[in-house]
């Protein structure tokens, strides 16, 4: 397979763990220039050092994607550092879950602010630059939950991933109408070993999550998921992979 990621500038949110951390390592090996974003600075420093020690190129910016001004600062930092943004990967996300009867308003706000508004803020901040250059790739990390029947254990989380699916489809249609040549890909992981399960606060739901995620043979690893993401990103610019839905074979 040809390497089309050499010297491409990639802004990656949620880079401090899970899929984001694995993706950063893989892209660095391919010669991409990385702008790492997450809330935990100590994790970002560690990842940046790992990439640089392996001969890769990476900078970081502490970013909470639910804060519009921080997202704008992230994109400006990327442009000041590298002069362009070729790829945006919207990977930041949380998965607190509870039954609707719990009326967990703070939890709902957090899900919407990070999983939906965070995606929108990042797109809004990078789109003018990509349109000016008439090139770019926006990769939105969604979930199987955007395609499966709604699970009563995760109604609001599933809703946010349906929203990411709709945002991806709407943006893709908008850019096609505009003729901007900006590619939009939605990647939907199935059950995967990440820290998302640690964001479950409700005690009842935490026990359910532990049960569902206990059998590692029915789960994907971050590295396995990253292979699918890189497959979509590495295609030539005249090729668009619209959606990738990835599931473990034993699910």
N, C-alpha and C positions, 0 to 999 in steps of 0.2 A: 504494500500500500504506500502511495506517495505521502510525504509529509507536507501538508499545506498549512501547518501551524507555525512554522519557523518565522520568528520575528513579529508575529501577530500580537497585538496588545489586548489582553483579556482582563476585564474587570469581573471579579468573582466574589459574590456575596456569600455569607455563611461559610467562609473559608477555613474556620478554625477547627472544624471536626468533621467526621463522617464523610459524606460524598464530597463536600467541598475540599477537605484536606487531601483526599485521595486524588481528586481531579487536578488540584494544584500541582501535586507531585508529577503526575503524568504529563501535563501540559508543559511543565518546566523541562522535562526530559526531551520533549519535542521541540524545544527552542522558543516557546512562547514567552512573552514578557508579561509578567503577572502583576496585577494590582489586587492585593488581597484585602478583603473587607469582612469585619465581624465586630462583635462587641467586646470580646475578651482579648485585650492587648497582649497579655502574656502568651497566649496561644499563637497569636499572629507573629510575635517576635520569634518564637521557637520554630514555626513553620518557615518563616523567611530565612532563618539561619540554615535550616536543613536544605532548602532549595539552593541557597548560595554556596554552601559547602559542596554540593553535588555539581556545581558549575552552572546552575540556572540563574535566572534574573527575576527578582521579585522585590516589590515594595509593598507597604501596607498602610492602611488608614483605618483607624478605629471608627466604626460606623454602625449606628442603629438605623436600620432601613425604615423604621416607622417614623423617623424624624426627617421631614422633607429637606430641611436645611443641611443636615448631615449627608444626605444622599447627593445633593447638589455639590457640596464640598468634595465628596469622593470623586465625582466625575471631573471636577475642575482640577483636582490633584492629579488624576490620571493624565489629563491633557497637558498639564504643566510638566509632568515628568517625562512622558513619552511622545507627546505631540499628536496623538491620535488614540481612538478606541476602536478596535476591530470587532471585538466580541464582548457582549454583556451576558453573564450567566446569573440569572436570578435564582439563587439556590437557598437563600436564607428562609427559614420557616420554623414554626413551632407546632406542636400537636397536643395541647391540653384538651382533654375530653371530659364531658359529663353529660348526664341526661338533661334534657331541656327543663324538666321539672325543678332542677336545682337552681335555676335562674342565676347562673354564674356569669353575671354581666361583665365583670372584670376580665374573665377568661374569654368571653366572646369578643370584647374589645381588643384584647391582645392578639387573638387569631386574625381578626379583620385588619388590624393595624399592620401586622408583620406579613401575613400570607397574601393579603390582597393589596392594601395600600402601599406596602413596601415594593411590590412588583410594579405598581403604577408609577410610584415616585421614581424608580430607577429608569423605567422606560421613558418617562417624561423628561428626565434629565439628560439622557443620552441621545434621544431621537433627533434633536436639531443638528447635532454634530454629524450623526450618520447620514442624515438627509443631505447635508451640505456636501459630504464626500460622495454621496450616491452609492454607498456600500456599507455593509455591516451585517452582523448576525446577532440576534437576540434569542437566547436559549432560556426558556422558562421551565424550571423543575417543578412538575406538578405531582401527580400520584395516580395509582390505580383507582383511588377513591373518586377520581373525576369521571370514571367510566363504569364503575361497579354500581350496583344498587345501593341506595343509602343504608348505611349501618346505623341502627339506633344508638349504638355506643359512641358514635363520632359524627353526629349530625352536622354540627357547625364546622368542624374540621373538613368534612366532606364538601360542605358548601363552599368553603374557601378554595378548594381545589377545583371544583366545578367553575368557579370564577376565574381561576388561572387559565383553565381551558378556554373559556369564552374570551378572555382578554387576548390570548394567543391567536385565536381564530379571527377576532375582530381586527387586531393589529396587522395580521398577515393580509387580510383583505384590503385594509386601508393602504398599506404600502404598495400592494399590487396596483391599486387604483392610482396611487401617486406616481408609480413608476420609479420608485427610489432604489430598487434592487436590494433592499434590506430583507434578509431572510429571517424568518421567525419559526423556531422549532420548539415544540412542547415535548418534554421527556417525562414519562410517568413511571416511577419506580414502584414495584410491588413491595412485599414485606422485606425489610432490609435492616441489617444491624447498624443502627445509628444511635445518637444520643437523644433523638426525638422522644423516645419512650420516657426519658427522664423529665420531660416537660409536663407529664401527666400529674396533676396535683390532687385531683379527687381520689380519696383512698379506695373507693369501690372500683373506679375505672383503672387505677394503678394495678390492682390485682388482676383485672381482666387483661390489661396490656401485658403483664408479666406472663400470663398463661399463653396468650396468643404469640408472644415472641420467645417462648421458652425452647421451642424445637428449632435449633439452628440449621437443621437439614432442610427446613422449609423456608429458609430465608436467603436472600442474596447478600453478598458482601459489598462493601463500598467499592472495592476494586472491580468487581464484576459489573456493577452499575456504571462505573466510570467508562468502561470499554464501550458501552452503548452511547454514552454522551459524546465521547471523542469521535466515534464513528460518524455521528451527525455533524459535528463541528469540522471534521477534517475533509469533508467533501469539497470539491472545487466550488467556486462562488456561483457557477451557473447551475448548481444542483441544490435543490431544496428538499430536505427531509422534514415533512410537516409535523409528524407525531411518531414517537416511539413509546410503546407500552411494553414494559419489561416485567416478567414474572418468574419466580423460581419454578422449576418443572414439577416440584413436589407439593406445590401450594394446593 
